[in-house]
Amino acid sequence: MDDRLQRSRDASILIVGAARRALSLGHDVILDGIFPLRDYSTLFERLFQDH
């Protein structure tokens, strides 16, 4: 696995985990940044559907 892909996976675990925790506590969540669709679209779609 190339380094970029591994960094994206590691970052997505942290980002989605923090978002899920904030949502579970009743907070509104805005994710702001540069998120390449090829790396994050599935995760964000799942987060949206779960919430």
Biopython code that builds the backbone (N, CA, C, O; Angstrom):
import numpy as np
from Bio.PDB.StructureBuilder import StructureBuilder

atoms = [
    (1, "MET", "N", (0.864, -1.176, 0.000)),
    (1, "MET", "CA", (0.000, 0.000, 0.000)),
    (1, "MET", "C", (0.904, 1.231, 0.000)),
    (1, "MET", "O", (1.870, 1.312, 0.759)),
    (2, "ASP", "N", (0.569, 2.187, -0.870)),
    (2, "ASP", "CA", (1.430, 3.365, -0.910)),
    (2, "ASP", "C", (1.177, 4.265, 0.302)),
    (2, "ASP", "O", (0.155, 4.158, 0.981)),
    (3, "ASP", "N", (2.126, 5.137, 0.545)),
    (3, "ASP", "CA", (2.112, 5.975, 1.747)),
    (3, "ASP", "C", (0.927, 6.938, 1.771)),
    (3, "ASP", "O", (0.342, 7.174, 2.828)),
    (4, "ARG", "N", (0.570, 7.498, 0.607)),
    (4, "ARG", "CA", (-0.553, 8.431, 0.545)),
    (4, "ARG", "C", (-1.852, 7.751, 0.956)),
    (4, "ARG", "O", (-2.646, 8.310, 1.712)),
    (5, "LEU", "N", (-2.057, 6.554, 0.456)),
    (5, "LEU", "CA", (-3.275, 5.812, 0.777)),
    (5, "LEU", "C", (-3.326, 5.477, 2.270)),
    (5, "LEU", "O", (-4.382, 5.592, 2.892)),
    (6, "GLN", "N", (-2.213, 5.071, 2.839)),
    (6, "GLN", "CA", (-2.179, 4.761, 4.267)),
    (6, "GLN", "C", (-2.461, 6.001, 5.108)),
    (6, "GLN", "O", (-3.201, 5.924, 6.089)),
    (7, "ARG", "N", (-1.887, 7.136, 4.739)),
    (7, "ARG", "CA", (-2.147, 8.389, 5.479)),
    (7, "ARG", "C", (-3.615, 8.778, 5.379)),
    (7, "ARG", "O", (-4.204, 9.233, 6.359)),
    (8, "SER", "N", (-4.214, 8.601, 4.198)),
    (8, "SER", "CA", (-5.635, 8.915, 4.027)),
    (8, "SER", "C", (-6.497, 8.015, 4.900)),
    (8, "SER", "O", (-7.459, 8.482, 5.510)),
    (9, "ARG", "N", (-6.169, 6.751, 4.966)),
    (9, "ARG", "CA", (-6.937, 5.826, 5.808)),
    (9, "ARG", "C", (-6.791, 6.168, 7.281)),
    (9, "ARG", "O", (-7.771, 6.159, 8.026)),
    (10, "ASP", "N", (-5.565, 6.468, 7.703)),
    (10, "ASP", "CA", (-5.346, 6.840, 9.106)),
    (10, "ASP", "C", (-6.108, 8.117, 9.462)),
    (10, "ASP", "O", (-6.743, 8.198, 10.513)),
    (11, "ALA", "N", (-6.040, 9.108, 8.576)),
    (11, "ALA", "CA", (-6.735, 10.366, 8.819)),
    (11, "ALA", "C", (-8.246, 10.163, 8.838)),
    (11, "ALA", "O", (-8.943, 10.769, 9.651)),
    (12, "SER", "N", (-8.753, 9.320, 7.953)),
    (12, "SER", "CA", (-10.202, 9.113, 7.900)),
    (12, "SER", "C", (-10.717, 8.447, 9.174)),
    (12, "SER", "O", (-11.833, 8.735, 9.608)),
    (13, "ILE", "N", (-9.936, 7.575, 9.770)),
    (13, "ILE", "CA", (-10.329, 6.954, 11.036)),
    (13, "ILE", "C", (-10.481, 8.028, 12.109)),
    (13, "ILE", "O", (-11.458, 8.018, 12.858)),
    (14, "LEU", "N", (-9.537, 8.942, 12.189)),
    (14, "LEU", "CA", (-9.604, 10.018, 13.179)),
    (14, "LEU", "C", (-10.752, 10.990, 12.899)),
    (14, "LEU", "O", (-11.490, 11.374, 13.806)),
    (15, "ILE", "N", (-10.890, 11.378, 11.641)),
    (15, "ILE", "CA", (-11.912, 12.360, 11.270)),
    (15, "ILE", "C", (-13.313, 11.808, 11.520)),
    (15, "ILE", "O", (-14.138, 12.463, 12.157)),
    (16, "VAL", "N", (-13.577, 10.619, 11.025)),
    (16, "VAL", "CA", (-14.913, 10.034, 11.173)),
    (16, "VAL", "C", (-15.184, 9.688, 12.632)),
    (16, "VAL", "O", (-16.308, 9.856, 13.105)),
    (17, "GLY", "N", (-14.184, 9.214, 13.343)),
    (17, "GLY", "CA", (-14.367, 8.910, 14.762)),
    (17, "GLY", "C", (-14.732, 10.143, 15.567)),
    (17, "GLY", "O", (-15.629, 10.092, 16.409)),
    (18, "ALA", "N", (-14.049, 11.246, 15.319)),
    (18, "ALA", "CA", (-14.357, 12.491, 16.021)),
    (18, "ALA", "C", (-15.743, 13.006, 15.645)),
    (18, "ALA", "O", (-16.482, 13.494, 16.501)),
    (19, "ALA", "N", (-16.092, 12.899, 14.375)),
    (19, "ALA", "CA", (-17.416, 13.350, 13.929)),
    (19, "ALA", "C", (-18.520, 12.510, 14.554)),
    (19, "ALA", "O", (-19.526, 13.048, 15.018)),
    (20, "ARG", "N", (-18.337, 11.198, 14.570)),
    (20, "ARG", "CA", (-19.346, 10.312, 15.177)),
    (20, "ARG", "C", (-19.520, 10.620, 16.670)),
    (20, "ARG", "O", (-20.641, 10.643, 17.178)),
    (21, "ARG", "N", (-18.435, 10.849, 17.348)),
    (21, "ARG", "CA", (-18.508, 11.149, 18.779)),
    (21, "ARG", "C", (-19.250, 12.458, 19.019)),
    (21, "ARG", "O", (-20.113, 12.529, 19.894)),
    (22, "ALA", "N", (-18.926, 13.483, 18.260)),
    (22, "ALA", "CA", (-19.597, 14.769, 18.403)),
    (22, "ALA", "C", (-21.086, 14.642, 18.096)),
    (22, "ALA", "O", (-21.914, 15.217, 18.801)),
    (23, "LEU", "N", (-21.429, 13.899, 17.058)),
    (23, "LEU", "CA", (-22.835, 13.695, 16.718)),
    (23, "LEU", "C", (-23.562, 12.930, 17.817)),
    (23, "LEU", "O", (-24.714, 13.231, 18.131)),
    (24, "SER", "N", (-22.892, 11.944, 18.400)),
    (24, "SER", "CA", (-23.533, 11.166, 19.459)),
    (24, "SER", "C", (-23.779, 12.002, 20.714)),
    (24, "SER", "O", (-24.645, 11.674, 21.524)),
    (25, "LEU", "N", (-23.018, 13.075, 20.868)),
    (25, "LEU", "CA", (-23.203, 13.977, 22.002)),
    (25, "LEU", "C", (-24.207, 15.089, 21.698)),
    (25, "LEU", "O", (-24.466, 15.948, 22.541)),
    (26, "GLY", "N", (-24.769, 15.067, 20.488)),
    (26, "GLY", "CA", (-25.787, 16.035, 20.114)),
    (26, "GLY", "C", (-25.266, 17.301, 19.463)),
    (26, "GLY", "O", (-26.015, 18.264, 19.301)),
    (27, "HIS", "N", (-23.999, 17.318, 19.087)),
    (27, "HIS", "CA", (-23.417, 18.500, 18.454)),
    (27, "HIS", "C", (-23.647, 18.471, 16.944)),
    (27, "HIS", "O", (-23.766, 17.404, 16.344)),
    (28, "ASP", "N", (-23.709, 19.653, 16.345)),
    (28, "ASP", "CA", (-23.685, 19.762, 14.893)),
    (28, "ASP", "C", (-22.233, 19.594, 14.452)),
    (28, "ASP", "O", (-21.317, 19.999, 15.168)),
    (29, "VAL", "N", (-22.021, 19.004, 13.292)),
    (29, "VAL", "CA", (-20.666, 18.748, 12.802)),
    (29, "VAL", "C", (-20.526, 19.300, 11.397)),
    (29, "VAL", "O", (-21.357, 19.045, 10.526)),
    (30, "ILE", "N", (-19.467, 20.057, 11.192)),
    (30, "ILE", "CA", (-19.099, 20.534, 9.860)),
    (30, "ILE", "C", (-17.676, 20.052, 9.605)),
    (30, "ILE", "O", (-16.756, 20.380, 10.355)),
    (31, "LEU", "N", (-17.505, 19.282, 8.555)),
    (31, "LEU", "CA", (-16.175, 18.819, 8.173)),
    (31, "LEU", "C", (-15.671, 19.732, 7.072)),
    (31, "LEU", "O", (-16.273, 19.817, 6.002)),
    (32, "ASP", "N", (-14.572, 20.410, 7.335)),
    (32, "ASP", "CA", (-14.035, 21.388, 6.403)),
    (32, "ASP", "C", (-12.602, 21.006, 6.074)),
    (32, "ASP", "O", (-11.796, 20.744, 6.967)),
    (33, "GLY", "N", (-12.301, 20.979, 4.817)),
    (33, "GLY", "CA", (-10.943, 20.657, 4.402)),
    (33, "GLY", "C", (-10.933, 20.181, 2.976)),
    (33, "GLY", "O", (-11.938, 20.263, 2.271)),
    (34, "ILE", "N", (-9.807, 19.689, 2.562)),
    (34, "ILE", "CA", (-9.664, 19.144, 1.219)),
    (34, "ILE", "C", (-9.734, 17.632, 1.353)),
    (34, "ILE", "O", (-8.799, 16.995, 1.837)),
    (35, "PHE", "N", (-10.864, 17.062, 0.915)),
    (35, "PHE", "CA", (-11.096, 15.637, 1.023)),
    (35, "PHE", "C", (-11.283, 15.056, -0.378)),
    (35, "PHE", "O", (-12.367, 15.170, -0.949)),
    (36, "PRO", "N", (-10.252, 14.440, -0.934)),
    (36, "PRO", "CA", (-10.400, 13.843, -2.267)),
    (36, "PRO", "C", (-11.521, 12.794, -2.265)),
    (36, "PRO", "O", (-11.564, 11.928, -1.392)),
    (37, "LEU", "N", (-12.405, 12.879, -3.228)),
    (37, "LEU", "CA", (-13.540, 11.958, -3.289)),
    (37, "LEU", "C", (-13.111, 10.500, -3.319)),
    (37, "LEU", "O", (-13.764, 9.652, -2.712)),
    (38, "ARG", "N", (-12.037, 10.201, -4.008)),
    (38, "ARG", "CA", (-11.610, 8.795, -4.119)),
    (38, "ARG", "C", (-11.229, 8.215, -2.759)),
    (38, "ARG", "O", (-11.279, 7.000, -2.566)),
    (39, "ASP", "N", (-10.851, 9.074, -1.819)),
    (39, "ASP", "CA", (-10.413, 8.603, -0.505)),
    (39, "ASP", "C", (-11.500, 8.687, 0.562)),
    (39, "ASP", "O", (-11.512, 7.879, 1.491)),
    (40, "TYR", "N", (-12.412, 9.649, 0.446)),
    (40, "TYR", "CA", (-13.319, 9.930, 1.547)),
    (40, "TYR", "C", (-14.805, 9.778, 1.243)),
    (40, "TYR", "O", (-15.613, 9.763, 2.172)),
    (41, "SER", "N", (-15.188, 9.666, -0.012)),
    (41, "SER", "CA", (-16.615, 9.687, -0.343)),
    (41, "SER", "C", (-17.401, 8.569, 0.335)),
    (41, "SER", "O", (-18.487, 8.820, 0.858)),
    (42, "THR", "N", (-16.890, 7.360, 0.340)),
    (42, "THR", "CA", (-17.599, 6.239, 0.953)),
    (42, "THR", "C", (-17.756, 6.442, 2.456)),
    (42, "THR", "O", (-18.822, 6.185, 3.016)),
    (43, "LEU", "N", (-16.703, 6.898, 3.096)),
    (43, "LEU", "CA", (-16.761, 7.121, 4.546)),
    (43, "LEU", "C", (-17.758, 8.214, 4.917)),
    (43, "LEU", "O", (-18.534, 8.061, 5.860)),
    (44, "PHE", "N", (-17.732, 9.308, 4.176)),
    (44, "PHE", "CA", (-18.641, 10.406, 4.489)),
    (44, "PHE", "C", (-20.080, 10.039, 4.166)),
    (44, "PHE", "O", (-20.996, 10.446, 4.881)),
    (45, "GLU", "N", (-20.289, 9.289, 3.115)),
    (45, "GLU", "CA", (-21.643, 8.831, 2.779)),
    (45, "GLU", "C", (-22.177, 7.928, 3.886)),
    (45, "GLU", "O", (-23.335, 8.056, 4.283)),
    (46, "ARG", "N", (-21.354, 7.025, 4.381)),
    (46, "ARG", "CA", (-21.759, 6.134, 5.464)),
    (46, "ARG", "C", (-22.043, 6.930, 6.749)),
    (46, "ARG", "O", (-23.012, 6.649, 7.454)),
    (47, "LEU", "N", (-21.210, 7.904, 7.043)),
    (47, "LEU", "CA", (-21.431, 8.766, 8.213)),
    (47, "LEU", "C", (-22.763, 9.493, 8.090)),
    (47, "LEU", "O", (-23.525, 9.564, 9.055)),
    (48, "PHE", "N", (-23.046, 10.032, 6.913)),
    (48, "PHE", "CA", (-24.301, 10.738, 6.670)),
    (48, "PHE", "C", (-25.489, 9.789, 6.835)),
    (48, "PHE", "O", (-26.460, 10.136, 7.507)),
    (49, "GLN", "N", (-25.430, 8.618, 6.245)),
    (49, "GLN", "CA", (-26.537, 7.662, 6.330)),
    (49, "GLN", "C", (-26.752, 7.166, 7.744)),
    (49, "GLN", "O", (-27.895, 6.990, 8.168)),
    (50, "ASP", "N", (-25.686, 6.940, 8.478)),
    (50, "ASP", "CA", (-25.811, 6.466, 9.861)),
    (50, "ASP", "C", (-26.440, 7.498, 10.783)),
    (50, "ASP", "O", (-27.159, 7.160, 11.723)),
    (51, "HIS", "N", (-26.157, 8.764, 10.495)),
    (51, "HIS", "CA", (-26.688, 9.822, 11.358)),
    (51, "HIS", "C", (-28.140, 10.099, 11.005)),
    (51, "HIS", "O", (-28.771, 10.959, 11.618)),
]
sb = StructureBuilder()
sb.init_structure("model")
sb.init_model(0)
sb.init_chain("A")
sb.init_seg("    ")
for serial, (resi, resn, name, xyz) in enumerate(atoms, 1):
    if name == "N":
        sb.init_residue(resn, " ", resi, " ")
    sb.init_atom(name, np.array(xyz, "f"), 0.0, 1.0, " ", f" {name:<3s}", serial, name[0])
structure = sb.get_structure()
